[in-house]
């Protein structure tokens, strides 16, 4: 099958990294499904020789991923909710938002962000196709439309709700299989003088920090600032400013306007582009060698887990994030090396990780079993989780992360 770039249509022939086969990372299994077959899909990431977009072909339609049972709830991360609160305060002041304004969030999840605008008396609208998380937002009093954003749905939303003075799209740009349709939807929703902000993990950081576990089926595209600019230009949207953020291992926040009203790009935009170019990411040759770094991460983690088992020591997991499933399935880790993991989300308790079939328990399981090591799968929250697990130091437990390199502390 011939594959084509989702920005420029160029044929995709060059591999960025091939992680083999894996089931959908958020498709947790109930006990009743343990004896049923699982479907594994390729995780073979390409890079476009023409526009340089790093992308995973949409072997799984988005409609099959972001369903009513989609298990990710943003509000379970206190640091992320605080990140959203700070953002809302900044944007209210920057744009002078008030009771006559409209704020829309695409991929609004459980209302973790829009709740802060509601508290400030600013009208909002959430847009999210995942039923369970959207229902959680509605229960908080946040109006939410359960749709995928595209040209058609954006036109319908404008007719019923008007256009947005601010559109927020946090960690959703990567989740879009049809970029042309999505960017058209954003441009349609955005008021003539409005601002769009996009946050997404920066591909430069993914490469530098070997964050390959953030590659999975629901992440269709992986952006540098350069490729994000090229994607937005499909509908005459222009990056006016950019901020580098520590979230998710290193992210970019783009401030975007319609081309006809956008001011000149800031010095920060030029600076990020220069650093990307210095890292070799503005030419296809700069992406070579990442696959070898991935192999090193795999080998180091497996050697550690096997050594722990041979020593007769115990290890447990913390978290059941999508990135953890990429790591565990790529490394071939199963219950013989990681007997269980825990998670704050009660909706995951009693379920099993896809592929590895590792059971998920409440966090209290760690105190009950007193493992010698705790492998923290959401490494981007290692500080927050380390504080939550501080009590485990009482029996001498040590914490482990595998990304960017094996770290035991």
Secondary structure, 3 states (H helix, E strand, C coil): CCCECCCCCCECCEEEEEEEEECCCCCCECHHHCCCCCCCEEEEEEECCCCCCEEECCCCCHHHHCCCCCCCCHHHCHHHHHHHHHHHHHHHHHHCCCCCCEEEEECCCCCCCHHHHHHCCCEEEEECCCHHHHHHHHHCCCCEECCCCCHHHHHHHHHHHCCEEEEEEECCHHHCCCHHHHHHHHHHHEEEEEEEEEEEEEHHHHHHCCCHHHCCCCCCEEECHHHHHHHHHHHCEEEEEEEEECHHHCEEEEEEEECCCCCCCCHHHHHHHHHHHHCCCCCHHHHCCHHHHHHHHHHHHHHHHHHHHHCCCCEEEECCCHHHHHHHHHHCCCCCCCCEEECCCHHHCCCECCCCCCEEECCHHHHHHCCCEEEECCHHHHHHHHHHCHHHHHHCCEEEECCCCCEEC
